[in-house]
């Protein structure tokens, strides 16, 4: 693991560095402020960054925000003796993956580091040869790149990548790049973020856009039909994914590209969540259900409200590891913060909140059962309902806020 410690408190940095000696770290670098950290990150690849919040010149919130503009994959852990919910919320909204309070407790710190390293390894494994992102399910062995698209500048990053790795591009490569950019621009026009994966395999190369459900199959077909013209290019559309396969090594004699639209009319049981995570997810959903049952009969105590918020946060953390349910994870994380920020309001409005929470809890349980037990027509079949319930609860707690998933910064990097 390559590790970067960003902290102006040298004693705290040394405690962290000492804890890291128990683990397999190929590289440990240090910076004393966010500005120095940015310079290091632009020239060196890191797996994890421990980012102090309060530092001179550039603080951790500013640094994390800037890092996420060009690096969505590095794992960022905020560290601070600031316990305020405002600061914690700001760091998560800036793009931190977790938050550790100072002063460090040695055994707990080592335990957290072990979990982070395991999570990072699992993430690398999830995007390895065994789990291709493309719809064609072709194992890709040489490289894998990820682009989070939230503005036109992110599309420019795809151009820069193409200029670097496809300097002498074939016609099919140019077609594929034009098509994926066209789809990305259309998604941005609808103000929807999405993710583009680029994979390289033995038999071809693949661009896959995940999160394109706002553009139905017919619209996607119309967007890319004129772009894909060569026989060694084809496209597949299925649910929330669009995959473009190009530079095919075994292309047939067809004169134009092939576009397949896979209609998913048969319920499917999904397995994208690791077994251990799925067990934890079910446990937390059961805990949440118990809290909501209690809420129907009487107002929760402050401790019970905080427990409910923490349970929702844990559910969010698990789901945030998987692109397929990223939008739900973001809204759940935001909801957990809103509940923690408004405990007194929650208790005061328990009676009216219970009615909304009944729907929310039922949706979450039905969603889990359908996706992972009984089968569902698509992975996103209940996204709108769950997100709408989260927004309704947040608006009841904070009437002055207009909560929308499009307005939230990324809370997870995977």
N, C-alpha and C positions, 0 to 999 in steps of 0.2 A: 504494500500500500504506500502511496505517496501522500504525505500529510503536510498541511500548512497550518501553523499556529499563528493567529493574528491577535496580539495582545500587548498593550503598553505596560502592563504590570509584569515585570520580569519574573517575580516569584510565582505568580499564577501560571505563567508559561512553563516554568521549570517543573512545577508539580505535574502539569499535563504531559510534558515531555518524559518525565520519569514513568508515568503510568503507561505511556506508549511503548516503553522498553519491554513490556511483557508480550508485545505483539510483533508480528512480522512486518516491519516497516522498511521499505527499500529506501525511503527518503523522508526526512523531517526538516522542513524549512520554517523559519520564523520571520514575522514582520511586526512592526510596532504600531502600525496604523493602517487604515483601509487603503490609502493611496499607495503605500509600499506593497501591500498585498496584491492590488490590481496589476502592478508591474510584473510581479512574480507569476501571477496566473496567466498572463498573456504570453509568457515565454516557457512555462513549465506546466506539464499536465499533473493535476492533483486528483486523488480519489475522494478526499475529505478535507474540509476546512473547519477549524475551530475558530469562530469569529467572536471576539469580544464586542460588546455593544457600545460602551462609552470609551472613546479614544480621541486623542487630539487630531487635528488636520482633517481626517475623514473618519466618521464613526461607522459602526458595524451595519447600521440600517442603510446608510448611503452606499457603502461598499457592496453589500449583498444585492441591493437593487441594481447596481451597475454590473455586477458579475452575471446576474441573470439575463442581462441584455445580450450577452454573447456566449454564455455557458449555462445550459439548462440541466446538465447531467451531474455536475460535481455535488457531493453531499455536503451541506452546510449546517453546522451545529452552532447555534448562538450560545455564548457564555456571558454571564453577568450576575452582579449582586443586586440588580434592579428587579424587584418582584412585581412592579406595577403591571396590571393587565394591559395598559396602553402600550407600554414598551414591548411586552411579549407579543401582543397582537401585531404591532408594527413590524417586528422582525419576521413573523410568519408571513405577513402580507408581502414583505420585501422578497421572500423566497427561501427563508430558512426551513430546514427539515425538522429540526428539534431545538430545544432550549434547555440549557443546563444552568442551574443556579450555583453561584459561588457563595462561600468558599467550598472547594471541592471536598467530597468525602471519598477517600482513596478507593475503598472496595467498591462503592457504588459507581465511581468513575470508570474503573476497569470493566465493570459489568456492562455499563452503557457503551463503552468503546467496543467491547466484544460483539454486542448487538449491532452496532453500526457497521462493523466490518463484515459480519455475516449478511446483513441486509445488502451491502454493496456487492458482495460476491454473488448473492442470489440474483441481484439485478443484472449483473454481467452474464450470469448463466441463462437468465430468461431471454436475453437477446442474442444468445449464442446460436450455433448451428442447429440445435435441436428444436428451437421454437421460432421459425420464420414468421415475420410479420405479414409478408405478402400472401394474398389469397390463394395463389397457386401452390402454396405449401412446399416450395422447393428450398432445400437446405442451402444456405449461403455461407461460404467458407472463408472468403478473403477479407471482407470488411463490412461494417455496419455503421451508418451515420444517421443522426436524428436532428430534425429541425422543428422547433416550435414556432408556429406561424401566428403572430398576433398583430403584425403591422407590415407595411410594404417593405420596410428595411429587412425583415426576416426573409422575404422572398429574394431580396438582393443577395442574401447569404447563400441561397441555392445557386444563384448565378455565379458567385465567386467560387463555390465548390465545383461547379461545372467547368468553369474556365481553367481551374487547376487540374482537375482529373480527366476532363474530356476536351483537351486542347485541340485535338484533331477529330472532332466529333463526326460520327457517321450520320446519315440522314435519319435513321431510326432513333439515335440518341437525341438529336436536335428536336425531333417530333415529340419525344417523351418529355423533354425539359419544357418545351412550349406548352404541352398539355397540362402538366402538373402545375405550372405557373398560372395558367388560365383558370384552373379549378381553385387555386389558392386565392387569386384575386376575387373570384366570385364569392368565396366564403368570407373574405374580409369585407366585401360589399354588404354582406348580411350581418356584419359585426360579430362573426363567430370565429373563435380561435380553433386551430386544429394542429395536427402533427404530421410531418412528412418524414418517412423513413426511406433511406437509400440502401439497398442491399446488392451485393455482388456475389454471384454463384457460378458454378462450373458451366451452366448451360445458358446463362443470360444474366441480365441485370434488371433490378426492380425498383420502381418508385411506388410507394404506397402512402396514400393520404388517409389518415384515421380521424374520424370526427366530421364526416361529410353528410350526415343524415339530413341536414337542412336542405340539401340539394337532392331531389329525388332522382331515380334512375334515368328518367327521360331527360331531365335537365342536364345531368352529367353526360349523357350520351351526346346531346347537342353541343355541349361545350368542347368535347374532345374529338368528335367525329371528323372534323376537318383537319385536325392536327396529325392524327395517326394515319399515315398513308402507305407505309412500307410493309412488305410481307414478313419481316422479322420483328414486328411489333404487334402486341396484342394487349387488350385491356379487360379487366374483370371488375364487376361492380357487385358487391354483396353487403347488404345491410349498411353498416357505418363505414365500410372500407371501399376504397378505390385503388386497384393495383394496376400498374402499367409495366409490362414485361417487354424489354427491348434487347437488341443485339443478340437475338436467339441463335444458338448454334445448330438447332435442328429444325429450322423453319421450313415449311412446305412450299409448294409452288403457287400459293395464293398470291394475287396481285396487290391486295390491300390488307390493312391490318384487321384483326379480328377483335370484336368487342362482345364480351359475354356478360349478360345480366343474369345473375343467379337469384332467382326468386326463392325466398326462404319461407315456404308455406307449411313446413313441418316443424313442430316444436323441437327445440334442441336443448339438451342439458349441457351447460358450459363448464369447462374445467380450467379456465385461465388462472384461477386463484389457487395458490399452493395449498396442500392439504392441511398443513399446520395453521396457516392463516384462516382457512375456512372454519376450522374447529374453533379458533378464537373468535371469529366473526359471529358464529352462532351463539357462543357463550355471551358475548356482549349484547347481542340482540335480545337474548332471553333476559339479561339483567335490565335492559332498557324497558322491556315489556313489563317486568315486575314493578318498576318505578311508575310507569304509566297507569297500571292498574290501581296503584295506591293513589295516584293523582285524581282518578275519577271519583274517589270517595271522600277525600279531604285534602286540604292544602299541604304541600310538602314542607318539611323543615328546611332551613338554610343548608344544613349538611346534606340532606337528600337531594336538593336542587343541584348542588355542586357535584354530587355523585352522578346524577343524571347527565350533567354537562360533560363530565369527564368520560362517561361511558360513550356518549355520542362522539367525542373527540377520538377515542380509541377506535371506534368503528371507522371514522374518517381516515385515520392513519393507515389502517389496513387497506382500505379501498384505494387510497392515494398511491399505492405501489403499482397499480394496474391501469393502463391507459383506457381500457374498456369502460371503466366506471369512474374516470377522473372527475367528470362534471358533478357527480353526486358527492364525491369526496370533498370537493371544494366547498360546496354548499353546507355540508354537515360540519366541516371545520368552522366555517363562519357562524353557523348556528350555535355551536358549542361556546364560542367566544361571546356571542350576544347573551346567552343564558348566564354565563359567569359574570358579565358586566351588569346584569339587571336582575340580580337575585331577589331583591326586595319587590321589584315590579312583578317578577314571576310569581312570588307568593301571593301578592295582592290580587293578581289576575288569574289565579289558579283555576277558578270555576270556568271562565271563558276559554282559557288555554286548553283545558282538558278536552274540550270538544274538538279542537283542531288536532291535538296530540293523538286522539283516538284514531283519526284518519292517517296521520303520519306513521304511528306505530304499526297499524294494520298494513299499510303500503310497504313498509320496510320488511315485515315478516313475509308477506306475499311475494315480494320481489326476490328475497333470498330463496324461498321454497321453489318458485318457478324457475329461476336461473340455474340453480344447482341441484335440484331434486326432480321436479316434475317435467321441466322443459319449457322454453319460451320461444316465441317466433323471432325475437331479436334481443340482443344484449341490452338495448336501450328502450325496451318496451314500456318501462315505468319511469324513465328519467324525468319527464315533464311533471308527472304527478308528485313525485318525491321532492323535486326542486320547488314546485309551487307551494307545497306544505311548509318547507323550510322558510321560504320567503314570507308566508303568512304569519308564521310564529315570530319571526324576527321583526316584522312590522308591528305586531301587537306589543312586543317588548320595547321597540324603539320606533314609535310612530313617525318620528322626523326623518327616518332613513328610508330610502327606496332601494332595497336590496336586489341586486341582479348579478347573476353569475358572470356576465360580461364585464362588470365593473370591478371584479375581484382580481387581484394579482395572484399569480400562481403560488400555491402553498406547498406543493410537492414538486420535486423534479422528476418524478416517475410515477 
